[in-house]
Amino acid sequence: MKFHPSEELLVGYASGDLNPALTVVVGTHIDMCPRCRSVAEDIQNHMATRELHQSAPLAEPDLNSMLEHIMASESPIVRSAKVHEQVSLEGKVFKVPRSLGRHVDRLGPWSHMPGGLWRAPLELDADSRMNLIYMQENASLPEHTHRGSEATLVLNGVFNDEHDEYRDGDFIFLDEHKHHSPQTTDEDCLTLAYLDAPLQFTSGLARLLNPFSSLFFR
């Protein structure tokens, strides 16, 4: 893996300050990435130690309870009782990490879009949405930027843009200052994507789709 969440995002994840959708995307990367898992654990341990030192002395059982509460704050989302291990599309089966598998029962139906793409929405609550995006071989999305931020995690496969190539576990975080044109070549790709605002197409006839961009990835 070449691309990872920033330290700021890992701190937000460990403290429970990220919104539910971004928590799932970062948490799923952590499931796939030993390096970031170790960093997140170090951050949580540091936060737990600091909290204990700053608090008034308590009875031993209360200290243990506080530590358990802090360590459990990695996700503010109510978890599903069942953890799914895979998702499927058109006869293809993809394994998914546990952080995502806890929420697969919230996955909406797949819809086919232009350019060789498929989309399935995953809604945690009214304000926290993300999408599974499947790109078949030789698929592409027109050049676009974002009205807000976009976090994309590669779950399986590979895609590229004008900046780099992205493979299993890579986490890409873009803001409104970044333009890119995702595409695949001879290998397909499944990603998990979160946007906090609709994307904005920036080239050619694709700009005519901007009034409808919320139908694509939002």
Buried (B, 14 or more C-beta within 10 A) or exposed (E): BEBBBEEEBBBBBBBBEBBBBBBBBBBBBBBBBEEBBEBBBEBBBEBBEEEBEEEEEEEEEEEEEBBEEBBEBBBEBEEEEEBBEEBEBEEEEBEBBEBBBBBBEEBEEBEEBEBBBBBBBBBBEEEBBBBBBBBBEEBBBBBBBBBBBBBBBBBBBBBBBEEEEBBBBBBBBBEEEBBBBBBBEEBBBBBBBBBBBBBBBBEEEBBEBBEEBEEBBB
